[in-house]
Amino acid sequence: MQQRFTAWILLVSALVTAAMALSLPLAPVTVDQPIVTWPKQGERVSNTVVPLLPYRPLELTAEVPCAAISAVNSAGGEVLRTLPAARDAAQQDHGLTMRVVNGMVQVRASGKSLVEERLPRTDCSYRVVANGTGIEVWRDGMRLARHAGVLPPQVAMLETGAAGMAESEGMRVVLHTDARFQSTPTTAKFVLLIAHGFLLVGCVTIAVLRYRAKRASEDRIRWRAVDFLVPAVLLAWTVLGPTNDDDGWYLKHALNLGEAGYVGNYYHSFNAPETPFLVAQYLLAGWTSMGTSMLWVRLFPAVLGVGTWFALRWFLHSALGERRAYRALPWLLALAFLVWWLPYNPTLRPEPVTCLGVAATLALCEYARRREWPGLMAPAVLLASLTTLTMGAGLIAWAPVALQVPWLWRSVRGRERLALFAAVLSSGTVAFTVLFADGKLADLLEATKIHYYYWITLSWTEEWVRYGTLLVPTGSSNWAKRAPVLLLIVCLVFVAVRARRRKWRVDAVMLRLAGVLGFGVVALAIIPTKWTHHFVGIAAPAIALLALTTFAGPLPARVRRAAPAVAGGLFVAFTGMLIFSGPNMWHGFGAWGQPFSLTGHLDPMRALHPDEKDLVESLMLAIGPVKANNALLWAGAIGLCWFLLRRRRRWAGLGSARVLLGTQALVVALLLVLFVIAPLRQLPGWSLASGTLRNGCGLADSVRLRDGRTLTDHLAGRVAYVDWSVGIGYPCVAIPPVKDGMVTPPEYRVLAAEKLTMGGLVSVYEGIGGTHGFLGRVAEMVKVPTDAPNSADFPWGGLERVKYRHEPGRYSVTMTHRVEDGLKGPPTIARLEYVGVPEGFVEQAIDPKRLPKDTDGDRYDTLGLR
């Protein structure tokens, strides 16, 4: 009776937990509503820079006395302007302009002519009101014009010809900035969150304790030397390893979290939230809150790597045990792990967090299956749910859960089955807590619209682009980054060959891993961007499968004929040739000092053209005149395997297993050798390794101004913008916060090297919601002479002082709040009128073949990518 009662309690609690979770997206939140008032309290009107982000306020009210208009009419100039005059035809007049020409008052806003009338001779006052419904112009209580549906004007400055005049008394502009994503839970929602969290923890705990293991724990993991060697290599790689082009991107996301209160896209898309993929960035923000030195920041992925390694060890132990026959498997797992981990890490991108989450979910599901412990599936689902919120490929975490459903269904019966499944599924509602703790459903929908409208988005049918990129000579597909993905394809082919002959426990595990990877390939396809970085998101099962394929032999042990064995060996050898046909191109500082590289003369983000054959050849690894992709070299490797194994007649191992093992060992060895040589070749200058070991502020400690001070000293206490592509090199430089619907105007800009122009382009281009798009309108850049830390072969970038058209900050800011329910929000900014560019603009600009036939090409040329 008591057991039945407990089952009913668990079932009801799980249902209530799910209901509470579903109500979180709709629950009301308190939204910040900053109000900018100009002129600053206690001051006379003066021109100033007001860098709004998003560019248009939610509401604008401008009051202009006729006395000020008359004064400007006499002195010349414009009465009020929120943007400078458009620089070219591609930039429409999106701001507010009030002028007087020959006694005629003219008012324009958002490209519309609103009023044109003669200035009255009597004392009067004009009032412009703009909000979500349209724009109106009033004079002394009489409405002169109304244009419904016209957006409020863009604002980057407030400029008037009446600045400093006594007649400007009474001139006033009030802006309600657009801080739509800055919100906190209301009291009612906070109580709901607490209740949901309490019930969630209760359901998971009861499920684990009530549905206990039916089998006792068998042998424990036997720790070996490899379990200390792998963490040691990861720690060394923290110092030696390359950088990723997005490291600075995600670093600034994390550093701005404390300012804005949410994880936004710091460089573009108007700092819209990165929702739903927040978990990895929350973790990074927590890590950087404890320090921003070079070593500390780069240690973050190393810690994740150590966790991933031990999770995979736990997985294989749970799946296969500790039999003597498996004593070589940990070493093969270590080799496969390093093949995957070293080329793509250290990186601050979310993939390492995803990899850890997937590995832990795999291990937990396998352990639950081995011990026949149904209750453990509740924390496994909770972990899979959190992993899903790291990146699109995080969906792969649900695959190991799905594979356990048949076993879970058989493990209990009747109402116990219903209660267990309810508890397991309700544990996944933790995702609602993360997503909607301080946000709402309208925020998620709007952020998704913004990212799809203003950034690169490709459909699932274009997934071939990601794989095609691997075979194009570029930094995203260098030889080391090709290796794990191409070896994964090899493993999947061999698993398909072995599938019909499975007699061994290893074969069953390999099939389950292949099923998980199949799900992961689908998860990758739905990601709208097609970067090769994303492959690391599915690395956990791929690492285990590569280790098992190498251990068991690619072909079934019963194969005794030479033909399939030779074919397998040739297949692996051909893959090795493809791997080492990739160039030795690395991003940014990671390329400094590299052999077989052209540091400073080549943009690693650019795909090399087929006509540049000599350049591609020079970037390939070689020993003297012999290239690493030489067909004779790989044929010799197969012949050697044949000779060594001929007498034993183990045709299944002929070539394929040994070449597969040798390829992995060669990739790891070459990576370690090249990245040890690189900093040695840079001595006594700065290198990524030396900068990390010093545990300081990276390259900023070595760049010197002409007065002898370092860049670190010069920028101390000052706000500086750093190009995202080199941001990891300047981890301590204070960011210009993006918050309250505005950008903090930076005093300096730290630029990437000339060949990495896209690094600065993204954030200053208005057509993609660049957060510093205002700079090109209201400021000019003055180059600050500096001495490069190394020779001219290692261009570090540059330093610029930002000279503003007007002094920023000559206004007052007050904070008010409004309460909105989950479905309510301001009008969308993902539309043509907002910045004057159509949806899909970025990919069309990058690939001219995507341009509509009737499109004005000049508009697209402004992106600078053609």
N, C-alpha and C positions, 0 to 999 in steps of 0.2 A: 504493500500500500504506500509506504514511504517512498519507494523508488518511483512509482507512478506519479506521485505528487511532485517529486523533484523534476521529473521529465516535463510535466505540465508547466511548472514554474520556468524551466529553461526555455520551453517553447514560447510562452507568453512574453518573457523578457526579451527574447530574440526578435519577436515581432514588434514589440514596443521600441526596441533599439533601432530597427529598420525604419519604423514610422518617424521617429525623431530625426534620423539622418536625412530622410527625404524632405523633412520640413526645413532643414537648415538653409538650403538655397533660397527659400522663399521668405525666411525670417527677416525682419527689418534691421537695418544698420544705421549708424550715425555717420554721415558723410561730412568730411571737412569742406567748408566753403570759405576760402580766403577772399578777402576784399581788399583791393588795391585802391587807394585814394591819392589823387594827384591834384594839387601840389602837396608836398610833405607838410604835416601839421606844424604850424608856426612859421612856415617859409612862404616866400612869394613864388609865383610860378617860375620854374626854370626847366629847361629842356633836359630830358633824361632818357636812358635806355631802360626798357621794360620788356625783357625777353620772356614772353609767355610761351608755355608749352603744356598742352597743345596751343597752336598759334592764335586761335580765336577764343575770346572769353565767352563764358556762358551768357553774361549780360554786360552791356556797356551803356553808361549814361554820361553824356558830355554836355556841360552847360557853358555857353560862351556868351558873355555880355556884348551888346552891340558897341559899347565903348572900346572894347579890345579890338573888335573888327575894324572900327574906324581908325584906331591907332595904327593897325597893321596896314590899312589902305593908304595911309599917309607915308609910312616908313618903308613900305614894300615888304614882300614876303608872304607867307601863308599863315592863316589863322590857327589851324590845327592839322597835324599830320601824324598818323600812327605807323606809317612805313615810309621809307624813302622812295623816291621815284623808281619805277621798275627799270631794271638794268637791261632787259631785252624783251623781245616779244613773247618768249616762253614764260616770263613772269608777268602774270596779269596784275592789275591793280586790285589787290585783295584787301587793302587797308581803308581807313577813313581819312578823307581829305576835306577840309573846309578852307576856302580861299575867297578873296574878294578881288575882282578884276573890273576896273573902271566903275566902281560903285555897285557892281553886281555880286551878290553873295552866291557862291556855288558850293553845294554839298554833294560829295560822292562817297559811296561806301560799297565795298565788296563788288566793285565793277559796275555799279548802278548809279546813274545820275538821279539824285533824290530831289534837290531843290535848286532853282536858279531864279533869283528875284533881286530887285533893287533894294539896297540897304535902307531901311526906314530912317528918317531924320530924327525921330523921337527916341527916347531912351527905351531900350528893349533888351531881350535876351533870347537866344536860340537854345534849343534843347534837342539832342539826338538820343533816342532810346533804341537799343538793339538787344534782342533776346531770341529765344528759340522760335518765336512766332513770326518774326520779321523785324523791320526797321521803320521807325517813325521819326519825323522831324516836326518839332513844335516851335512856335514863336509866341511868347506871352500867353500861353494857354490855348493857342489856336493851332490845330494840327494842319501843317502845310503839306505833308506827304506821308503815305504809308505804303510800304512794299512788303506784302506777306511772303513768307518763305525764303527771304533773303537772309543769309547767314550773318551773324555779327562780324565786324571787320577784324582782320588780323592786326595784332599789336606787337611791335618790337621796340617801339619808342613812343614818346609823347613829346612832340616838337611844336613850338609856336613862335611866330614872329613877334608876339607880345611879351616874350620872356623878359622879366626884369622891369617892365613898365608898370606904372601905377594903375593904368587902365585895365591891367589884367586881373585886378581884384574882382573876385566873383567867378573867374574861370575855374572849372572843376571837371575832373573826369573820375568816374568810379567804375572799376572793373571787377566783376565776379569771375575770378580765374577758374579754369576747368580742372579741378582736382577730383574728378569723378571716381577715381580708384582709391583715394585715401579715405578709409572708413574704419570704424571700430564697431564691435557688436553692441547693440542696445542691451539694457539690463535684462529684458525678456529673453533675448537671444543668448546672453551669457549664461543665464540659468539653464536654458535648453542645452547648451554645450556641456555644462557640468553634468547634467542628468544623463545625457547621451554617453559621455565618457565613462561615468560610473557604471551604467548598464553594460557598455561594451566590454570593459575590463571584467565585469562579473560574468558575462556570457563566456568569454574566452577562458577564464579561470575554471569555471564549473565544467566546461567541456573537457578541458585537459585532465581535471581531477576525476570526473565521473566516468569518462570513457578511457579507462587505463590500458596500459600495455598488456597484451595476452602472452607475450613471449619475453623471457628474461633477457637482459643485456648479455651479449656474447663477449668476445674478446675486445679489449680496448685498443685504441690506436697506438701503435708502437712508434714513438717519435724517433726519427732517424736524423742523420747529419743533414740531409736535404732540407729538413724543416727549419734548420737554422741558416742554411746556405741561401735559400730563396729570399728571406727577409733581408739578409746581408746584401745581396745583389740589388734589391729594391732600394735600400738605403744609399748604396753607392750610386745607383742610377738617378737618385734624387739630385745628386751633384752633377753627374756627367750627362744625364739624358737631355734630349732635345726639348724645344718648346713647341707649343701648338699655336696656330694662327689665332685661335679663339681664346687663348688663356687670358689675355688682357680684357677681352669682352666680358667674360664671366666674372673676372675679378672685380670689375667696376659695378656689375650687377650686384654683387655681394656687398660691396662697400657702400652702395647707395641705399641698401635695404634699411639701415638704421635711420636714414634721413627721410625717405618717403613713407616708410612703414609697410611697404610691400615690395616684392621682387618684380622690378620693371625691366624693360629692355632699354638699358641706359643709353644706348647710342642711336637708336632709331625707333620708328613706329610710335613716336610721341611718348616714349617710356611706358607703353601699355604693359600690363602684367604679363609675365611669362606663363600664366595659368593655362592649362592645368599642371604643367611640369615645374613644380616648385620645390620638391623635397631636396634634390641635390643642391639647389642654390641656398636653401635655408641652412643646410649643413655647412656649406662653404662660408656663408655669412657668419655662422657661429664660430667657425675656425678662425677666420680673419679678424673677428672681434677680439681675439686674444693676442694678435700680433700681425704685422704685415711685412716682416723682413723677408728677404728672398728665400732663405732656407726654410723658414716656417711655412710660407705659402706653398712651396714645392713639396713639402713633406705631406701635405694633405692627400694627394693621390697615392703616395707610398703607403700610408696607413690603410687606405682602402685596398691596396694591392695585397698587403699582408693578410687582411681579413678575408679577401677573396681566395687566397692560397689555402688557408686553413679550412675554409668552407668547402673547397673542392676536395681537399684531403678527407674531410668528414664524409662527403658524398661518396667517394670511392670506397671508403671503409664500410659505409653502410650498405653499399651495393654489392661488394665482393668479399668483405671480411679481410682478415690478415693471414691468409694462407701463405705458406712458404713459396708457392709457385708465383705469387704476386710481388715478390720482394724487389723486382726491378721496376715495378709500376710507379712508385713515388718519384723515381728519377726521371722516368719518361714524362710523368705529369709535370715535373718541374721544367723540363725542356720545352714542352708544349706551352706551358704558362708563359715562359719568357719569350717564346716566339710571338705570342699574341701581345703581351704586355709592354715589352720594351719599345717597339716602334711607335706606339701611339701615346705613350706616357713618359714622363709626368704630364698631365694635362688637368686643367681646372674645369674642363667640360663635364657634363653630367654622366658620360658613359662609364667611368669607373664606379660611380655610385650604383648605376644600373647593374653593372657586372657583379658587384658585391651582393646586391639584393637578389639577383637571379641565382647566384651560387648558393646563397643561404637558403633560398626557397627550395632549390633542388635537393640540398642536403637534408633539410627538415622533412620534406615529403618522402625521401628515400628512407630516412631513419624511422619515420612513422610506419611506413610499409613493412620494414624489416622487423620492427618490434610489435607490429599489429596494434598500434596505438592510435585509434581513430580520433581521439581528442586533440592530438597534435596538429590535425589539419586546420583547426581554428586559428592558431598563431601563424600557420603557413599561409592561409588566405589573407590574414592581416598583413603579413610581410609582402605578399604578392601585390596587394592593393597599394601599399606605399611605394613599391618598386615601379608600379605603373605610372606614378606621378613624378618620375624622374625624367623620362623622355618617352617618345613614341615607341621605341623598341622595348620599353619596360613591359609591354603587353606580354612578352615572352615568359614572364614570371608566372602567368596563369597556365602555361602548358604543362609543367610538372604537376600542378594541382589537378588539372583535367585528367591526366593519366591515372590518377589515384581514385577517380570517381567509381569505377567498377568495384575495386577492392573495398572502398568505403561503403558502398551500397550493400555489399554482402556482409559487412562486419557487424551490423546491428539490424534489428527487425522491429516492425510495429511502430508504436508511438516513440520508441527510443530512436528509431531511424529518423522520424520526423523532427524530433527535438534536436538531434545531432546536426542534421543538415541545416536547420534553422540557425543554430548557434554558429556553425561554420560560415554560412553565408553572411550573417549579420556582422561577423568580425571584419568583413571587407568594407563595412560602412565607415571605417576610419578615414577613408579617402574623402568623405564628405566633411569631416572635421577639418582636415588640412585645407581643402579647397575653399570652404565657406565659413571658416572661423570668424573672419573679419570682412568677408566679401559676400557677394550675392550672385544669383544666377545671371542677372543682367550684365554684371561685370565680366563673367566668363564668356558670354555670348558676344559682347562688344569687343573684348580683347581678341577673340578669335577672328572676328570680322576685320579688325585693324591689321592683324598680322597677315591674313590672307590677301588683303587689299593692297598693302604697301610693301610687301616683301616677296621673295622668290617662293612660289608655290607651284609644284608640279603634281600631276595626278599619279595614281598608282600604276597606270599604264605606262608611265615613263620611268619606271624603276630601273629599266635597262641603263639609264644614264649613270646610275651609281656604279654599276659593274663595268660599264664602258670606260668610266674615268680611270679605273685601275690599270687599263692598258694604254693610257695616254701618258706620255712623258710630262709629269708635273710633280710638284712637291706633295700633292695629295695621293700620288700613286708611285712613290719611290719604291725601290726594290724591297725594302724592309716592310713597308705597309702592304705591298702585294702579297708577301709570303703567307701570312696567316689565312687570308681570305682564299687564295688559290689552293692552299693545303686543305682548307675546309671543304672545298668542292671535291678534291681528291678523296677525302674521307667519306663523303656522302655517296660517291660513286662506288667505293669499295664496300660500304655497308649494304648498298643495293645488291651487289654481287654476292655477299655473304648471307643475305636474308633468307634464302631458301635452304641453306645448309646449317642453320643454327642448331647446335647441339650443346653449346657451352654456355655457362652463365654470363660470360663476357659478351656473347653475341646478343643476349636479351637486353643487357644494359646499353649496348651500342644502338640497338633499335629504338629504345626509349629516348636516348639522346638525339637520334636522328629525327624522331617525331617532334621533340621540343624545338630543334633547329628549324624544321619545316614551318612550325608556327612562327618562329622568329623571323624567317625570311618574309612571311606575309606581313608581320608587324612592321618590318622595315619598309615595305612597299607603301604603306599608308602614310608614312612620314612625308610631308609636302616638300621638304628640301632633300636633296640627294647627295649629301656630302659623304665621303668615304669614312669620316670620323665615326659615323653611326654604327659601323660594323662591330666596334668594341662592345656595343650594347648587348650583342648576342654571343660574346666571347666565352662566357662561363661554360655552357654545354659544348661549345666548339673545342675548348681546351681539353675537356675530359674525353671527347670523342677522338681527338687527335692522339692523345696518349694511349687510349685503348686500341686504336687502329694500328699504331706502331708496335704495341705490345703483342697483340694477338696475330699480327701479320695481316696485311691487306686482303689476302686471298684465303679461302678456307683451307684448313690443314689437310683435307683429303685430296686436294688437287695434286696430281702427280705429273700431269702433262706439262711439257715445256712451253707450249704456245701461249696459254693464258698467263703463265708466270712471266714470260718475256714481255707480253703485252702490258701487264701491270707495271713492270719495271720501266718500260718505255714511257708509259703514261706519267709516272712520277718524274722521270728524267725530263720529259717535255715541260712539265710544270715548273721544274727547277730552272729550266732555260727561260721560261716566261718571267719568273721571279727576278732573275738577275739581268733581264733586259730592261728593267726599270732604272731610271737615273738616280744618282746619289744626291738628290735635292732635298733640303731641309728648310724649314721655315726660320726666317729671322736669325736670331743669335745662335740657333742650333747649327747653322751652316758655317759659322765662323771657324776657320781653321780646318775644315773638313778636306781630306784628300778627295780627288775626283770631283771637285766642286768648283763653281765659279762665283764665290761669295762677292756680293756687291754689284755684280753685273747681270744678275738674272732674278726676275721676280718668281719666287717659288709657286705663286698662285697661277702663273700663266702656263697654259698648255703649250708645249713646244710644237712647232709646225713640222710636218714631214720633210719639208725642204731643209730644215736645220739638222740634217743627218749627222754632220761632223760634230755639231755641238752635243747632240744626244750621245754619240759615241764617246765623247770626252768625259761624259758624266757617268759612265758605266764603270763598275768595279773591274779591276784587271790586275794581273801579275805580269808586269812587263807588257809584252804585246798580246798576251793571252787574256781575252775577256772572260768574265765569270759565266757568261751565257754561251760559251763556245760549245757547239754540239759535240765535237770530238772529246772534250773534257767529260761531258756527261755520259757519252758512249763508253769511255774508258772506265767510269765508275760502275756501269752495269757489267762490263766485262770482268772487272775485278770481283764483283759479287758472284758472278757465274763461276769463276775459277775457284774461289774459296769454298763454294757450296756444292760443286759438281759431284765430289766423291760421296757426299752424304745424301745426294739425290733429293734434297728438300726443295723441289721445284717451286713450291708455294712461296718460299722466302727469297727466291731468285730475283735479285735486283730490287724489287718493289719495297720490301720492308727495310732493307739496308739503305737504299737510296733515300727513302722517306726519313729515316733516322738521321742520315748524314746531312740531308738538306736542312733539317731543323738545327742541327749542331752548327752547321756552317753559318746560318743566319744569325744565331746568337753570338757566335764567336766573332764574326765580322762586325756586328754592332758594337760589341764591347771594345774591340781593337780600335775601330774608327773613332769612337767617342772618348777613348783615352788619348789617342794621338792628337785630336783636335785642340784641346786646351794646352797641350805641350807645345804645339806649333805656334800658339799665340803668345807664349811667354816672351817678354815680361809684361805684355799688355793685358787688358781685361779680357776675360772669357766668361762664358756662362758658368763654368765650373768654379772658377776663382771667385766670381761674384756671389755664388750660392754659398761657398765655404765661408766667406767673410761674414755671412749672416747679416748683411747690411741692407742698403736700399738699391742694390743692383747696379745698373749702369750709371745711375745718377751719382754714385759715389766716385766715378772715374772721369766723367765729363767735366771739364773745367772751363770757366769763363775766362776772359782775358785779364780779369783782375786777380786771378789765382784761386778764387773760390770754386768749390765743386757745385754741381747742379743741385745736390742735396741741400747744401748750405744756402744757396741762392733762393730756392723755392720753399725753404722752411717757413711755415706760417702763411704761405701764399697759396692761392687757389690756382691750379693749373690743369688744363685739359691735356690728356695724353691720348694719342692715336691708339685705337683698340688693338691694332696688329702688333704693337710693341709694348703694350701695357704691362706685361709680366716683367719687363726689364726695369720698371719704375714702380714697384709695389707700394712705396712709402709716400709717393707724391699725393698730396691732398686733392680729392676730386672736387669738381664744382657740383654741389648737390643739385639734384633735380627733384623738386618737391613743391607743394603748394601751387601747382599749375604754372611754375616758373623754373627757369634755369639760373643758377648763380653765375653771373658773368665771370669767366676766368681772366686772370691777369696775364697768364702766359699759356702758350701751346707748345707741347713737346711732340715733335713730328717723327713719323717713321722715315726711313731712308727713301730716297727719290723713287726707287723702283717699286716701292710698296705704297703707291698712291691711293689704292682703294682703302687703306687703313684710315686715312683722314676723310675720304670722300663720303663715306656712309653717314657720318654724324652731321656733316655740314650741308647735306643735300636736302632741300625742303620737300622734294617730290616723294621721299620715302619717310617723311616725318622725322628727319634728322634732329636730334635734340639740340644741336648747336647750329641749326640752320640760320639763326638770326645773325651770326657773326659776319657773314658775307654782306649783310645789309647795313649794319650799324657800326662796323669796325673795320680797320685795316691792320694788317700784320706787319710788324717791324722786326726784321731778322736781328737776332742777338748773336754776335760773333762768339764762337766757342772753339776750343781745341779738342779734336777727336781723340778718344782714349787710345785707339790703335791706329794702324796705318790706313791709308786711303782705300786699301783693299777691303776694309770692313766699315762701310758707311753706317754710322750710327743713327743718323737722322738730323734733327736740327731743333733750335729753340727760337720761338718768336714771342715778342711782347705784343699784347693786344691793345691797340690804340682805338678807343671808342669815340664815336661821333659826338656823344654827350656823356656826361658823368652818370654812371648807373646809380640806382638806389635813391633818387630824389623823390621818393613817394613813401606813403605810410601803408603798412599792411596790418589788418586786423583779421582775426580768425572767428568765424561763426560756423554754425553747423546746421544740418538739415537731416531729417529722418526719411529714409526711403525703404520701401518694401523690396522684396527680392526681384520683382519684375519691372521695377521702375528705374529709369535712368534718363540722362539727357539725350538729345537726338544723336544719332550715330555720326561719327566723324569719318567713317569709311565710305566716302562718296566723292564723286568727281569734283563737286563745287568747293570742297574744303581746301585743297591745295592746287586744284586745276589739272590733276593727272588722272588717267583712267586706271581701272583695276588691271592688274597684270603688267603694269608699266615696267617693272624692274627686269623681269625675264625677257620682255620684248626689247628692252634697251640693250641687254647683254647679247641676245641672239636676234639680229635684225630680221631673220626669216620669220619671226613671230609677229612682226609688225603688221597691223591692218593696212590694207592697200590704200585707204583714204586718209592715212595719218600724216600729220605734219612732221617730217623727220627732224626739223630743227629742234623741236621740243625734246626729242629723245637724245639728241647729241649733247644736251646740257649735262647728262649724267657722266659723260667723259669716259665711257667704257667702249666706245666704238671707234 
